Amino acid sequence: MITKRIILTFPENIVTKPITYRLVKDFDLQFNILRAEITKDIEGKILLEIKGPKENVEAGIRYLQNEGITIQDASKDIILDKDRCIDCGMCQSVCITQALFLDKLTHSLVFDKNKCILCGFCDNCCPVDAIKLKI
C-alpha cells in the first residue's frame, strides 16, 4: 500500500464527470479530498490523497491523465525558503493542520509536508515572504 498526494487540474469540459468515483470503482483506491476549488473560468483543482496498492495508484493516475486531467505531485508545490525564514512562528499560529510548528529545543520552524493541505494561510501571513504555495 502506498499513499500519494497529487494536485488534479480539471479542464472546464470535464468538471462535472464522476472522476473520483471511477478511482474507487475501477481501481479500488481510497481517496481523501484535502482541498478543492473551482476558479472563475470553471477550471477545477483538487488536492487529493490517494491510497492503495502501487499498481492501482499508478493505473488510477494514468486513467486521470487519459481523461485530460493535469497531475502534479503536491510535494513539489510547497516551497519554504529557510534562508528567508526568521522563525517568528506567525505561520504556525494560522496552520490549521499543524504542519508548521516551532521545534521546542531549537526554536526553529519545522515543516511537515505530510500534514499540509495547501490552504495558503501561511503564505498569506509570512512577514518575510518565506513560504510559497503553488497549486
C-alpha positions in Angstrom: 0.0 0.0 0.0 1.2 3.5 -0.8 -0.3 6.9 -0.2 0.3 9.7 -2.7 -0.7 13.4 -2.7 -1.5 14.8 -6.0 -3.0 18.0 -7.4 -5.5 17.5 -10.2 -6.4 20.3 -12.6 -9.7 19.7 -14.4 -10.5 21.5 -17.6 -13.9 23.0 -17.9 -15.3 20.3 -20.1 -14.9 17.5 -17.5 -15.5 19.3 -14.2 -18.9 17.5 -13.9 -17.7 14.0 -14.7 -17.5 11.4 -11.9 -13.8 11.1 -12.0 -13.1 10.4 -8.3 -15.9 7.8 -8.3 -14.1 5.9 -11.0 -10.9 5.8 -8.8 -12.9 3.8 -6.2 -15.0 1.7 -8.5 -12.5 0.8 -11.2 -9.1 0.9 -9.4 -10.1 0.1 -5.8 -8.4 3.2 -4.4 -9.2 5.1 -1.3 -9.1 8.8 -1.6 -9.4 11.9 0.6 -10.0 15.3 -0.9 -7.9 17.7 1.2 -8.7 20.8 -0.8 -10.9 21.7 -3.7 -11.6 24.8 -5.7 -13.2 25.9 -8.9 -11.8 29.1 -10.5 -13.8 31.8 -12.1 -13.2 30.3 -15.6 -14.7 27.0 -14.3 -11.4 25.1 -14.0 -11.3 22.7 -11.1 -8.4 22.0 -8.8 -8.3 19.2 -6.2 -5.6 18.3 -3.7 -6.2 14.6 -3.5 -4.6 12.0 -1.3 -4.9 8.5 -2.8 -4.1 5.2 -1.2 -3.9 1.7 -2.5 -1.6 -0.9 -4.0 1.2 0.7 -6.0 0.0 -0.8 -9.3 -3.6 0.5 -8.7 -2.4 4.0 -7.8 -0.3 4.2 -10.9 -3.2 2.8 -13.1 -5.5 5.4 -11.5 -3.1 8.2 -12.3 -2.8 7.0 -15.9 -6.6 7.0 -16.1 -6.8 10.6 -14.8 -4.2 11.7 -17.4 -6.1 9.9 -20.2 -9.2 11.9 -19.2 -7.4 15.1 -19.8 -6.6 15.9 -16.1 -3.2 17.5 -15.4 -1.4 15.8 -12.5 1.2 17.4 -10.2 2.9 15.9 -7.2 1.8 18.0 -4.3 5.1 17.9 -2.5 6.8 19.7 -5.4 4.4 22.7 -4.9 5.4 23.6 -1.4 8.3 25.9 -1.1 9.8 27.0 2.3 12.8 29.3 1.9 14.7 28.6 5.1 17.3 31.3 4.3 14.5 34.0 4.4 12.6 32.4 7.3 13.1 34.2 10.7 11.4 31.5 12.7 8.8 34.0 14.0 6.0 31.5 14.4 3.4 33.6 12.6 2.7 30.8 10.1 2.4 28.3 13.0 -0.4 30.3 14.5 -2.5 30.1 11.4 -1.7 26.5 10.3 -4.9 24.5 10.8 -3.3 21.1 10.3 -0.2 21.8 12.5 2.1 21.1 9.5 4.2 24.1 10.6 5.5 24.3 14.1 8.4 25.6 16.1 10.8 23.0 17.5 10.8 23.2 21.3 14.5 22.7 21.6 15.9 24.8 18.7 13.0 27.3 18.3 13.3 26.9 14.5 10.5 26.3 12.1 9.7 22.7 11.2 7.5 21.9 8.2 5.8 18.5 7.9 4.7 18.2 4.2 2.6 15.2 5.0 0.2 17.3 7.1 0.0 20.2 4.7 -3.3 20.7 2.7 -2.0 23.7 0.7 -4.7 26.0 2.3 -2.4 29.1 1.8 -2.9 30.6 5.2 0.9 30.5 5.9 1.8 32.0 2.6 -0.6 34.9 3.2 0.7 35.7 6.7 4.5 35.3 6.4 6.1 38.7 7.1 9.3 37.9 5.1 7.6 36.1 2.2 9.5 32.8 3.0 6.6 30.5 2.2 5.2 29.9 -1.3 2.4 27.5 -2.2 1.7 26.8 -5.8 -1.4 24.9 -6.7 
